[in-house]
């Protein structure tokens, strides 16, 4: 029985006649090499680069404001506090629960739902379907993309000529 629809774009994940369907993409279940559920950690390298860029921008804006008002204003302190607040907000952003299905070709599908329990149940259904060809199920998932943490798009990595799913 499919889950109720969620806000935003929906993606149907189903197993039908021993084929794993992720939206309109299909893969035989015999090609699934592993299925894992975990909490995705922030990309610390990206956070570091963004933090460095924010510090440089804050320094340049501060120097510009300092030269125009001859050092008498609170602009440098305010910009420094703003930069630190943005960095801390990114570092403390909650980790997302994700379901990763990897295929023998090295392609990966990364999907997310609000709770780990729902993802574990879906992972269990996929694994059960691998051993039981007659088993079929269907569910609706929220879509996720690791290159745009603020949007909702499915993320598929690897594969020959794979450009992902375009909705």
PALUMNU-826211 format. One record per atom (N, C-alpha, C): residue number from 1; residue in one letter; atom name; x, z, y. Coordinates in nm, 4 decimals. Each point is the difference from the previous one (the first is absolute). Example, Ala and Ser with C-alpha at 12.3 -4.5 7.8 and 13.67 -1.06 7.14 Angstrom:
2
REC  kefi  keti  kolfi        c1        c3        c2
REC     1     A      N    1.3190    0.7800   -0.5690
REC     1     A     CA   -0.0890    0.0000    0.1190
REC     1     A      C    0.0900    0.0000    0.1200
REC     2     S      N   -0.0350   -0.0720    0.1050
REC     2     S     CA    0.0820    0.0060    0.1190
REC     2     S      C   -0.0770    0.0730    0.1090
//
This chain:
167
REC  kefi  keti  kolfi        c1        c3        c2
REC     1     X      N    0.0844    0.0000   -0.1181
REC     1     X     CA   -0.0844    0.0000    0.1181
REC     1     X      C    0.0888    0.0000    0.1242
REC     2     X      N   -0.0151   -0.0966    0.0907
REC     2     X     CA    0.0861   -0.0071    0.1177
REC     2     X      C   -0.0220    0.1184    0.0938
REC     3     X      N    0.1075    0.0358    0.0698
REC     3     X     CA   -0.0098    0.1052    0.1010
REC     3     X      C   -0.0805   -0.0521    0.1179
REC     4     X      N   -0.0599    0.0892    0.0792
REC     4     X     CA   -0.0705   -0.0476    0.1193
REC     4     X      C    0.0977   -0.0650    0.0969
REC     5     X      N   -0.0472   -0.0969    0.0802
REC     5     X     CA    0.0908   -0.0679    0.0924
REC     5     X      C    0.0575    0.0960    0.1028
REC     6     X      N    0.1235   -0.0250    0.0395
REC     6     X     CA    0.0690    0.0814    0.0997
REC     6     X      C    0.0007   -0.0742    0.1324
REC     7     X      N    0.0384    0.0700    0.1039
REC     7     X     CA    0.0086   -0.0634    0.1313
REC     7     X      C    0.1098   -0.1044    0.0001
REC     8     X      N   -0.0150   -0.0996    0.0830
REC     8     X     CA    0.1016   -0.1041    0.0097
REC     8     X      C   -0.0175   -0.1031   -0.1103
REC     9     X      N    0.1063   -0.0744   -0.0254
REC     9     X     CA   -0.0048   -0.1054   -0.1005
REC     9     X      C    0.0038    0.0602   -0.1394
REC    10     X      N   -0.0687   -0.0633   -0.0927
REC    10     X     CA   -0.0072    0.0468   -0.1368
REC    10     X      C    0.0798   -0.0929   -0.0902
REC    11     X      N    0.0488    0.0558   -0.1081
REC    11     X     CA    0.0715   -0.0787   -0.0991
REC    11     X      C   -0.0480    0.0438   -0.1372
REC    12     X      N   -0.0484   -0.0937   -0.0779
REC    12     X     CA   -0.0464    0.0343   -0.1338
REC    12     X      C    0.1150   -0.0115   -0.0984
REC    13     X      N    0.0183    0.1048   -0.0778
REC    13     X     CA    0.0974    0.0029   -0.1083
REC    13     X      C   -0.0814    0.0080   -0.1287
REC    14     X      N    0.0230   -0.0960   -0.0911
REC    14     X     CA   -0.0775    0.0033   -0.1236
REC    14     X      C    0.0833   -0.0535   -0.1156
REC    15     X      N   -0.0400    0.0444   -0.1180
REC    15     X     CA    0.0558   -0.0530   -0.1242
REC    15     X      C   -0.1156   -0.0656   -0.0731
REC    16     X      N    0.0182   -0.1279   -0.0278
REC    16     X     CA   -0.1050   -0.0768   -0.0662
REC    16     X      C    0.0659   -0.0954   -0.0994
REC    17     X      N   -0.0376    0.0096   -0.1259
REC    17     X     CA    0.0539   -0.0838   -0.1068
REC    17     X      C    0.1523    0.0022   -0.0024
REC    18     X      N    0.0566    0.1193    0.0096
REC    18     X     CA    0.1444    0.0272   -0.0069
REC    18     X      C    0.0797   -0.0647    0.1141
REC    19     X      N   -0.0673   -0.0209    0.1135
REC    19     X     CA    0.0639   -0.0503    0.1217
REC    19     X      C   -0.0193    0.1048    0.1097
REC    20     X      N    0.1071    0.0324    0.0705
REC    20     X     CA   -0.0066    0.0911    0.1139
REC    20     X      C   -0.0224   -0.0830    0.1260
REC    21     X      N   -0.1122    0.0249    0.0673
REC    21     X     CA   -0.0338   -0.0704    0.1233
REC    21     X      C    0.0208    0.0949    0.1171
REC    22     X      N    0.0786   -0.0417    0.0987
REC    22     X     CA    0.0177    0.0730    0.1253
REC    22     X      C   -0.0491   -0.0953    0.1084
REC    23     X      N   -0.1242    0.0196    0.0421
REC    23     X     CA   -0.0620   -0.0978    0.0888
REC    23     X      C   -0.0139   -0.1309   -0.0748
REC    24     X      N    0.0581   -0.1073    0.0530
REC    24     X     CA   -0.0068   -0.1297   -0.0671
REC    24     X      C    0.1252   -0.0303   -0.0812
REC    25     X      N    0.0992    0.0902    0.0006
REC    25     X     CA    0.1223   -0.0189   -0.0792
REC    25     X      C   -0.0223    0.0540   -0.1409
REC    26     X      N    0.0503   -0.0719   -0.0990
REC    26     X     CA   -0.0190    0.0396   -0.1398
REC    26     X      C    0.1339    0.0071   -0.0710
REC    27     X      N    0.0112    0.0988   -0.0909
REC    27     X     CA    0.1198    0.0141   -0.0825
REC    27     X      C   -0.0425    0.0492   -0.1376
REC    28     X      N    0.0535   -0.0584   -0.1057
REC    28     X     CA   -0.0318    0.0500   -0.1340
REC    28     X      C    0.0506    0.1435   -0.0158
REC    29     X      N   -0.0783    0.0848   -0.0639
REC    29     X     CA    0.0410    0.1397   -0.0188
REC    29     X      C    0.1278    0.0116   -0.0824
REC    30     X      N    0.0284   -0.0985   -0.0859
REC    30     X     CA    0.1230    0.0069   -0.0796
REC    30     X      C    0.1245   -0.0119    0.0884
REC    31     X      N   -0.0160   -0.0479    0.1255
REC    31     X     CA    0.1129   -0.0130    0.0923
REC    31     X      C    0.0219    0.1240    0.0861
REC    32     X      N   -0.0828    0.1024   -0.0129
REC    32     X     CA    0.0176    0.1227    0.0776
REC    32     X      C    0.1131    0.0801   -0.0635
REC    33     X      N    0.1065    0.0279    0.0779
REC    33     X     CA    0.1128    0.0746   -0.0545
REC    33     X      C   -0.0124    0.1493    0.0266
REC    34     X      N   -0.0528    0.0400    0.1162
REC    34     X     CA   -0.0299    0.1412    0.0218
REC    34     X      C   -0.1040    0.0191    0.1070
REC    35     X      N   -0.0644    0.1170   -0.0103
REC    35     X     CA   -0.1028    0.0419    0.0950
REC    35     X      C    0.0369    0.1414    0.0416
REC    36     X      N    0.0048    0.0250    0.1310
REC    36     X     CA    0.0399    0.1330    0.0465
REC    36     X      C   -0.0820    0.0395    0.1216
REC    37     X      N   -0.0280    0.1300    0.0100
REC    37     X     CA   -0.0697    0.0569    0.1149
REC    37     X      C    0.0931    0.1034    0.0626
REC    38     X      N    0.0235   -0.0117    0.1305
REC    38     X     CA    0.0858    0.0962    0.0696
REC    38     X      C   -0.0327   -0.0011    0.1486
REC    39     X      N    0.0616    0.0906    0.0739
REC    39     X     CA   -0.0155    0.0046    0.1454
REC    39     X      C    0.1154   -0.0774    0.0628
REC    40     X      N   -0.0337   -0.0988    0.0800
REC    40     X     CA    0.0993   -0.0866    0.0625
REC    40     X      C    0.0666    0.0722    0.1160
REC    41     X      N    0.1314    0.0090   -0.0055
REC    41     X     CA    0.0767    0.0659    0.1057
REC    41     X      C    0.0147   -0.0928    0.1191
REC    42     X      N    0.0128    0.0573    0.1210
REC    42     X     CA    0.0224   -0.0858    0.1171
REC    42     X      C    0.1329   -0.0744   -0.0122
REC    43     X      N    0.0074   -0.1129    0.0638
REC    43     X     CA    0.1234   -0.0787    0.0026
REC    43     X      C    0.0928    0.0616    0.1046
REC    44     X      N    0.0912    0.0872   -0.0443
REC    44     X     CA    0.0846    0.0738    0.0933
REC    44     X      C    0.0907   -0.0923    0.0803
REC    45     X      N    0.0408   -0.1109   -0.0570
REC    45     X     CA    0.0831   -0.0951    0.0740
REC    45     X      C   -0.0750   -0.0582    0.1190
REC    46     X      N   -0.1258   -0.0388   -0.0214
REC    46     X     CA   -0.0815   -0.0519    0.1099
REC    46     X      C   -0.0215    0.1066    0.1059
REC    47     X      N   -0.0264    0.1222   -0.0440
REC    47     X     CA   -0.0207    0.1093    0.0954
REC    47     X      C    0.1252    0.0198    0.0841
REC    48     X      N    0.1167   -0.0058   -0.0625
REC    48     X     CA    0.1256    0.0163    0.0732
REC    48     X      C    0.0218   -0.1097    0.1029
REC    49     X      N   -0.0293   -0.1240   -0.0385
REC    49     X     CA    0.0169   -0.1124    0.0932
REC    49     X      C   -0.0970    0.0130    0.1165
REC    50     X      N   -0.1275    0.0326   -0.0295
REC    50     X     CA   -0.0983    0.0175    0.1071
REC    50     X      C    0.0376    0.1166    0.0908
REC    51     X      N    0.0515    0.1075   -0.0574
REC    51     X     CA    0.0419    0.1149    0.0806
REC    51     X      C    0.1142   -0.0395    0.0932
REC    52     X      N    0.0963   -0.0742   -0.0526
REC    52     X     CA    0.1123   -0.0442    0.0826
REC    52     X      C   -0.0488   -0.0915    0.1124
REC    53     X      N   -0.0909   -0.0912   -0.0313
REC    53     X     CA   -0.0548   -0.0881    0.1035
REC    53     X      C   -0.0756    0.0797    0.1062
REC    54     X      N   -0.0782    0.0990   -0.0421
REC    54     X     CA   -0.0719    0.0823    0.0967
REC    54     X      C    0.0950    0.0777    0.0898
REC    55     X      N    0.1067    0.0525   -0.0572
REC    55     X     CA    0.0986    0.0739    0.0806
REC    55     X      C    0.0654   -0.0929    0.1009
REC    56     X      N    0.0361   -0.1212   -0.0426
REC    56     X     CA    0.0619   -0.0963    0.0925
REC    56     X      C   -0.0977   -0.0381    0.1114
REC    57     X      N   -0.1247   -0.0287   -0.0349
REC    57     X     CA   -0.0997   -0.0355    0.1015
REC    57     X      C   -0.0218    0.1165    0.0952
REC    58     X      N   -0.0122    0.1218   -0.0545
REC    58     X     CA   -0.0189    0.1174    0.0856
REC    58     X      C    0.1192    0.0192    0.0933
REC    59     X      N    0.1204   -0.0220   -0.0515
REC    59     X     CA    0.1191    0.0139    0.0833
REC    59     X      C    0.0004   -0.1042    0.1117
REC    60     X      N   -0.0325   -0.1262   -0.0322
REC    60     X     CA    0.0001   -0.1056    0.1013
REC    60     X      C   -0.1086    0.0243    0.1057
REC    61     X      N   -0.1194    0.0392   -0.0441
REC    61     X     CA   -0.1079    0.0282    0.0952
REC    61     X      C    0.0372    0.1210    0.0850
REC    62     X      N    0.0575    0.1002   -0.0628
REC    62     X     CA    0.0411    0.1200    0.0719
REC    62     X      C    0.1068   -0.0330    0.1048
REC    63     X      N    0.0964   -0.0822   -0.0390
REC    63     X     CA    0.1053   -0.0377    0.0946
REC    63     X      C   -0.0583   -0.0805    0.1160
REC    64     X      N   -0.0954   -0.0869   -0.0313
REC    64     X     CA   -0.0634   -0.0802    0.1053
REC    64     X      C   -0.0787    0.0893    0.0965
REC    65     X      N   -0.0791    0.0931   -0.0556
REC    65     X     CA   -0.0773    0.0911    0.0848
REC    65     X      C    0.0907    0.0945    0.0769
REC    66     X      N    0.1098    0.0401   -0.0631
REC    66     X     CA    0.0941    0.0915    0.0646
REC    66     X      C    0.0663   -0.0668    0.1206
REC    67     X      N    0.0271   -0.1302   -0.0126
REC    67     X     CA    0.0657   -0.0701    0.1114
REC    67     X      C   -0.0971   -0.0247    0.1152
REC    68     X      N   -0.1300   -0.0115   -0.0311
REC    68     X     CA   -0.0963   -0.0273    0.1078
REC    68     X      C   -0.0402    0.1253    0.0763
REC    69     X      N   -0.0064    0.1171   -0.0700
REC    69     X     CA   -0.0390    0.1202    0.0737
REC    69     X      C    0.1158    0.0984    0.0174
REC    70     X      N    0.1210   -0.0460   -0.0195
REC    70     X     CA    0.1237    0.0736    0.0242
REC    70     X      C    0.0084    0.1308   -0.0796
REC    71     X      N   -0.0498   -0.0021   -0.1210
REC    71     X     CA    0.0191    0.1135   -0.0899
REC    71     X      C   -0.0881    0.1198    0.0290
REC    72     X      N   -0.0982   -0.0132    0.0836
REC    72     X     CA   -0.0800    0.1157    0.0370
REC    72     X      C   -0.1251    0.0197   -0.0833
REC    73     X      N   -0.0321   -0.0881   -0.0936
REC    73     X     CA   -0.1267    0.0098   -0.0733
REC    73     X      C    0.0176    0.0474   -0.1432
REC    74     X      N   -0.1126    0.0313   -0.0659
REC    74     X     CA    0.0038    0.0472   -0.1386
REC    74     X      C   -0.0033   -0.1128   -0.1025
REC    75     X      N    0.0179   -0.1241    0.0387
REC    75     X     CA   -0.0135   -0.1153   -0.0897
REC    75     X      C    0.0903    0.0084   -0.1231
REC    76     X      N    0.1292    0.0356    0.0119
REC    76     X     CA    0.0842    0.0032   -0.1210
REC    76     X      C   -0.0511    0.0992   -0.1043
REC    77     X      N   -0.0413    0.1151    0.0424
REC    77     X     CA   -0.0497    0.1006   -0.0945
REC    77     X      C   -0.1299   -0.0418   -0.0664
REC    78     X      N   -0.0900   -0.0601    0.0770
REC    78     X     CA   -0.1285   -0.0446   -0.0545
REC    78     X      C    0.0220   -0.1118   -0.1011
REC    79     X      N    0.0867   -0.0947    0.0305
REC    79     X     CA    0.0262   -0.1098   -0.0928
REC    79     X      C    0.0677    0.0500   -0.1272
REC    80     X      N    0.0891    0.0962    0.0129
REC    80     X     CA    0.0666    0.0567   -0.1176
REC    80     X      C   -0.1015    0.0715   -0.0885
REC    81     X      N   -0.0887    0.0794    0.0589
REC    81     X     CA   -0.1033    0.0679   -0.0780
REC    81     X      C   -0.0951   -0.0989   -0.0670
REC    82     X      N   -0.0354   -0.1061    0.0706
REC    82     X     CA   -0.0866   -0.1026   -0.0584
REC    82     X      C    0.0677   -0.0652   -0.1200
REC    83     X      N    0.1277   -0.0333    0.0131
REC    83     X     CA    0.0750   -0.0617   -0.1092
REC    83     X      C    0.0058    0.0924   -0.1210
REC    84     X      N    0.0303    0.1261    0.0224
REC    84     X     CA    0.0062    0.0957   -0.1101
REC    84     X      C   -0.1367    0.0181   -0.0659
REC    85     X      N   -0.1067   -0.0004    0.0780
REC    85     X     CA   -0.1349    0.0141   -0.0551
REC    85     X      C   -0.0346   -0.1182   -0.0900
REC    86     X      N    0.0355   -0.1198    0.0420
REC    86     X     CA   -0.0271   -0.1189   -0.0817
REC    86     X      C    0.0809    0.0054   -0.1296
REC    87     X      N    0.1259    0.0392    0.0085
REC    87     X     CA    0.0847    0.0081   -0.1201
REC    87     X      C   -0.0568    0.1021   -0.0981
REC    88     X      N   -0.0373    0.1167    0.0490
REC    88     X     CA   -0.0560    0.1022   -0.0886
REC    88     X      C   -0.1325   -0.0438   -0.0601
REC    89     X      N   -0.0819   -0.0706    0.0763
REC    89     X     CA   -0.1277   -0.0475   -0.0526
REC    89     X      C    0.0223   -0.0958   -0.1168
REC    90     X      N    0.0987   -0.0878    0.0116
REC    90     X     CA    0.0295   -0.0942   -0.1083
REC    90     X      C    0.0585    0.0728   -0.1207
REC    91     X      N    0.0909    0.0951    0.0244
REC    91     X     CA    0.0629    0.0718   -0.1101
REC    91     X      C   -0.0984    0.0887   -0.0753
REC    92     X      N   -0.0985    0.0535    0.0689
REC    92     X     CA   -0.0957    0.0904   -0.0630
REC    92     X      C   -0.1260   -0.0715   -0.0483
REC    93     X      N   -0.0048   -0.1320    0.0115
REC    93     X     CA   -0.1146   -0.0772   -0.0460
REC    93     X      C   -0.0190    0.0261   -0.1498
REC    94     X      N   -0.1223    0.0242   -0.0457
REC    94     X     CA   -0.0201    0.0336   -0.1419
REC    94     X      C    0.0367   -0.1164   -0.0925
REC    95     X      N    0.0516    0.0357   -0.1176
REC    95     X     CA    0.0367   -0.1006   -0.0986
REC    95     X      C   -0.1262   -0.0520   -0.0688
REC    96     X      N   -0.0040   -0.1307   -0.0220
REC    96     X     CA   -0.1185   -0.0640   -0.0571
REC    96     X      C    0.0075   -0.0023   -0.1520
REC    97     X      N   -0.1124    0.0339   -0.0660
REC    97     X     CA   -0.0033   -0.0175   -0.1455
REC    97     X      C   -0.0162   -0.1486   -0.0327
REC    98     X      N    0.0838   -0.0503   -0.0908
REC    98     X     CA   -0.0044   -0.1416   -0.0350
REC    98     X      C   -0.0019   -0.0196   -0.1507
REC    99     X      N   -0.0580   -0.1107   -0.0405
REC    99     X     CA    0.0009   -0.0464   -0.1383
REC    99     X      C    0.0844   -0.1268   -0.0021
REC   100     X      N    0.1051   -0.0008   -0.0812
REC   100     X     CA    0.0882   -0.1160   -0.0107
REC   100     X      C   -0.0141   -0.0585   -0.1394
REC   101     X      N   -0.0292   -0.1295   -0.0059
REC   101     X     CA   -0.0058   -0.0728   -0.1269
REC   101     X      C    0.1104   -0.1045    0.0067
REC   102     X      N    0.0971    0.0127   -0.0895
REC   102     X     CA    0.1107   -0.0961   -0.0017
REC   102     X      C   -0.0130   -0.0905   -0.1213
REC   103     X      N    0.0278   -0.1285    0.0233
REC   103     X     CA   -0.0081   -0.0999   -0.1059
REC   103     X      C    0.1392   -0.0320   -0.0528
REC   104     X      N    0.0061   -0.0631   -0.1152
REC   104     X     CA    0.1286   -0.0370   -0.0610
REC   104     X      C    0.0832   -0.0886    0.0917
REC   105     X      N   -0.0639   -0.0781    0.0850
REC   105     X     CA    0.0719   -0.0913    0.0890
REC   105     X      C    0.0675    0.0730    0.1154
REC   106     X      N   -0.0286    0.1293    0.0160
REC   106     X     CA    0.0541    0.0748    0.1125
REC   106     X      C   -0.0972    0.0100    0.1158
REC   107     X      N   -0.1128   -0.0687   -0.0081
REC   107     X     CA   -0.1027    0.0096    0.1033
REC   107     X      C   -0.0632    0.1383   -0.0061
REC   108     X      N   -0.0385    0.0496    0.1176
REC   108     X     CA   -0.0642    0.1308    0.0089
REC   108     X      C   -0.1241   -0.0083    0.0841
REC   109     X      N   -0.1016    0.0745   -0.0390
REC   109     X     CA   -0.1201    0.0159    0.0809
REC   109     X      C   -0.0070    0.1470    0.0373
REC   110     X      N   -0.0116    0.0296    0.1303
REC   110     X     CA   -0.0070    0.1370    0.0488
REC   110     X      C   -0.1359    0.0192    0.0659
REC   111     X      N   -0.0779    0.0958   -0.0522
REC   111     X     CA   -0.1334    0.0273    0.0522
REC   111     X      C   -0.0132    0.1495    0.0262
REC   112     X      N   -0.0944    0.0374    0.0866
REC   112     X     CA   -0.0165    0.1409    0.0320
REC   112     X      C   -0.1462    0.0391    0.0104
REC   113     X      N   -0.0246    0.1266   -0.0257
REC   113     X     CA   -0.1287    0.0654    0.0187
REC   113     X      C    0.0296    0.1373    0.0617
REC   114     X      N   -0.1000    0.0660    0.0528
REC   114     X     CA    0.0266    0.1289    0.0644
REC   114     X      C    0.0512    0.1102   -0.0933
REC   115     X      N   -0.0360   -0.0040   -0.1295
REC   115     X     CA    0.0406    0.1099   -0.0878
REC   115     X      C    0.0823   -0.0494   -0.1177
REC   116     X      N    0.0911    0.0865   -0.0435
REC   116     X     CA    0.0839   -0.0306   -0.1160
REC   116     X      C   -0.0843   -0.0057   -0.1273
REC   117     X      N   -0.1037    0.0829   -0.0088
REC   117     X     CA   -0.0822    0.0046   -0.1217
REC   117     X      C   -0.0683   -0.1338   -0.0268
REC   118     X      N   -0.0535   -0.0626    0.1045
REC   118     X     CA   -0.0644   -0.1309   -0.0171
REC   118     X      C    0.1013   -0.1034   -0.0484
REC   119     X      N    0.1195    0.0026    0.0588
REC   119     X     CA    0.1033   -0.0956   -0.0392
REC   119     X      C    0.0464    0.0246   -0.1436
REC   120     X      N    0.0139    0.1273   -0.0382
REC   120     X     CA    0.0398    0.0308   -0.1380
REC   120     X      C   -0.1056   -0.0485   -0.0990
REC   121     X      N   -0.1277    0.0150    0.0362
REC   121     X     CA   -0.1074   -0.0474   -0.0882
REC   121     X      C    0.0071   -0.1511   -0.0173
REC   122     X      N    0.0248   -0.0719    0.1091
REC   122     X     CA    0.0101   -0.1469   -0.0076
REC   122     X      C    0.1234   -0.0403   -0.0803
REC   123     X      N    0.1125    0.0690    0.0209
REC   123     X     CA    0.1216   -0.0294   -0.0775
REC   123     X      C   -0.0258    0.0232   -0.1481
REC   124     X      N   -0.0708    0.1078   -0.0318
REC   124     X     CA   -0.0341    0.0270   -0.1395
REC   124     X      C   -0.0872   -0.1088   -0.0593
REC   125     X      N   -0.0927   -0.0523    0.0786
REC   125     X     CA   -0.0855   -0.1085   -0.0483
REC   125     X      C    0.0814   -0.1265   -0.0263
REC   126     X      N    0.0956   -0.0290    0.0868
REC   126     X     CA    0.0845   -0.1187   -0.0195
REC   126     X      C    0.0822    0.0151   -0.1275
REC   127     X      N    0.0604    0.1168   -0.0179
REC   127     X     CA    0.0825    0.0235   -0.1195
REC   127     X      C   -0.0865   -0.0046   -0.1260
REC   128     X      N   -0.1189    0.0579    0.0066
REC   128     X     CA   -0.0907   -0.0034   -0.1152
REC   128     X      C   -0.0380   -0.1450   -0.0329
REC   129     X      N   -0.0233   -0.0810    0.1033
REC   129     X     CA   -0.0379   -0.1397   -0.0210
REC   129     X      C    0.1130   -0.0805   -0.0634
REC   130     X      N    0.1249    0.0399    0.0226
REC   130     X     CA    0.1124   -0.0709   -0.0620
REC   130     X      C   -0.0055    0.0150   -0.1517
REC   131     X      N   -0.0342    0.1204   -0.0479
REC   131     X     CA   -0.0056    0.0253   -0.1441
REC   131     X      C   -0.1332   -0.0377   -0.0635
REC   132     X      N   -0.1032   -0.0182    0.0808
REC   132     X     CA   -0.1330   -0.0297   -0.0528
REC   132     X      C   -0.0543   -0.1263    0.0678
REC   133     X      N    0.0223   -0.1179   -0.0594
REC   133     X     CA   -0.0381   -0.1273    0.0633
REC   133     X      C   -0.1486   -0.0132    0.0318
REC   134     X      N   -0.0853    0.0733   -0.0683
REC   134     X     CA   -0.1439   -0.0110    0.0246
REC   134     X      C   -0.0450    0.0799    0.1221
REC   135     X      N    0.0865    0.0897    0.0524
REC   135     X     CA   -0.0371    0.0872    0.1110
REC   135     X      C    0.0015   -0.0773    0.1319
REC   136     X      N   -0.1048    0.0160    0.0794
REC   136     X     CA   -0.0095   -0.0633    0.1310
REC   136     X      C   -0.0467    0.1031    0.1023
REC   137     X      N    0.0474   -0.0123    0.1240
REC   137     X     CA   -0.0467    0.0866    0.1077
REC   137     X      C    0.0170   -0.0717    0.1332
REC   138     X      N   -0.0644    0.0557    0.1015
REC   138     X     CA    0.0071   -0.0558    0.1351
REC   138     X      C   -0.0082    0.1143    0.0992
REC   139     X      N    0.0777   -0.0077    0.1080
REC   139     X     CA   -0.0024    0.1026    0.1041
REC   139     X      C    0.0376   -0.0635    0.1336
REC   140     X      N   -0.0350    0.0669    0.1077
REC   140     X     CA    0.0303   -0.0483    0.1346
REC   140     X      C    0.1063    0.0903    0.0607
REC   141     X      N    0.1026   -0.0619    0.0558
REC   141     X     CA    0.1114    0.0755    0.0573
REC   141     X      C    0.0179   -0.0319    0.1475
REC   142     X      N    0.0630    0.0932    0.0697
REC   142     X     CA    0.0458   -0.0230    0.1360
REC   142     X      C    0.1290   -0.0794   -0.0117
REC   143     X      N    0.0242   -0.0895    0.0933
REC   143     X     CA    0.1198   -0.0819   -0.0074
REC   143     X      C    0.1105    0.0603    0.0846
REC   144     X      N    0.1226   -0.0243   -0.0390
REC   144     X     CA    0.1143    0.0621    0.0658
REC   144     X      C    0.1157   -0.0975    0.0080
REC   145     X      N    0.0786    0.0126    0.1055
REC   145     X     CA    0.1151   -0.0875    0.0206
REC   145     X      C    0.1151    0.0844    0.0512
REC   146     X      N    0.1164   -0.0044   -0.0666
REC   146     X     CA    0.1118    0.0843    0.0410
REC   146     X      C    0.0697   -0.0521    0.1245
REC   147     X      N   -0.0276   -0.1228    0.0417
REC   147     X     CA    0.0641   -0.0510    0.1207
REC   147     X      C   -0.0817    0.0294    0.1243
REC   148     X      N   -0.1252    0.0399   -0.0172
REC   148     X     CA   -0.0865    0.0326    0.1129
REC   148     X      C   -0.0771    0.1250   -0.0383
REC   149     X      N    0.0580    0.1163    0.0254
REC   149     X     CA   -0.0580    0.1251   -0.0452
REC   149     X      C   -0.1314    0.0335    0.0686
REC   150     X      N   -0.0384   -0.0744    0.1010
REC   150     X     CA   -0.1213    0.0310    0.0729
REC   150     X      C   -0.1132   -0.0951   -0.0334
REC   151     X      N    0.0251   -0.1022   -0.0793
REC   151     X     CA   -0.1034   -0.0962   -0.0351
REC   151     X      C   -0.0404    0.0150   -0.1451
REC   152     X      N   -0.0962   -0.0776   -0.0410
REC   152     X     CA   -0.0427    0.0059   -0.1403
REC   152     X      C    0.0074   -0.1390   -0.0600
REC   153     X      N    0.1073   -0.0229   -0.0757
REC   153     X     CA    0.0237   -0.1275   -0.0674
REC   153     X      C    0.0676    0.0328   -0.1313
REC   154     X      N   -0.0274   -0.0785   -0.1041
REC   154     X     CA    0.0675    0.0235   -0.1266
REC   154     X      C    0.1452   -0.0433    0.0133
REC   155     X      N    0.0901    0.0697   -0.0674
REC   155     X     CA    0.1415   -0.0343    0.0045
REC   155     X      C    0.0433   -0.0440   -0.1385
REC   156     X      N    0.0456   -0.1243   -0.0111
REC   156     X     CA    0.0521   -0.0501   -0.1260
REC   156     X      C    0.1433   -0.0437    0.0241
REC   157     X      N    0.0929    0.0542   -0.0784
REC   157     X     CA    0.1417   -0.0316    0.0153
REC   157     X      C    0.0480   -0.0817   -0.1181
REC   158     X      N    0.0925   -0.0917    0.0258
REC   158     X     CA    0.0644   -0.0735   -0.1077
REC   158     X      C   -0.0860   -0.1118   -0.0549
REC   159     X      N    0.0460   -0.0538   -0.1110
REC   159     X     CA   -0.0719   -0.1096   -0.0629
REC   159     X      C    0.0454   -0.1333    0.0542
REC   160     X      N   -0.0299   -0.1037   -0.0711
REC   160     X     CA    0.0402   -0.1341    0.0394
REC   160     X      C   -0.1042   -0.0585    0.0945
REC   161     X      N    0.0386   -0.0273    0.1238
REC   161     X     CA   -0.0903   -0.0615    0.0957
REC   161     X      C   -0.1127    0.0934    0.0433
REC   162     X      N    0.0166    0.1297   -0.0182
REC   162     X     CA   -0.1065    0.0955    0.0334
REC   162     X      C   -0.0024    0.0237    0.1494
REC   163     X      N   -0.1116   -0.0273    0.0629
REC   163     X     CA   -0.0148    0.0276    0.1427
REC   163     X      C   -0.0984    0.1134    0.0241
REC   164     X      N   -0.0445    0.0655   -0.1063
REC   164     X     CA   -0.0950    0.1093    0.0139
REC   164     X      C   -0.1425   -0.0529    0.0065
REC   165     X      N   -0.0909    0.0910    0.0274
REC   165     X     CA   -0.1411   -0.0367    0.0083
REC   165     X      C   -0.0360   -0.0114    0.1453
REC   166     X      N   -0.0550   -0.1109    0.0396
REC   166     X     CA   -0.0436   -0.0202    0.1381
REC   166     X      C   -0.1499    0.0146    0.0057
REC   167     X      N   -0.0467    0.0983    0.0770
REC   167     X     CA   -0.1441    0.0252    0.0089
REC   167     X      C   -0.0583   -0.0579    0.1261
//
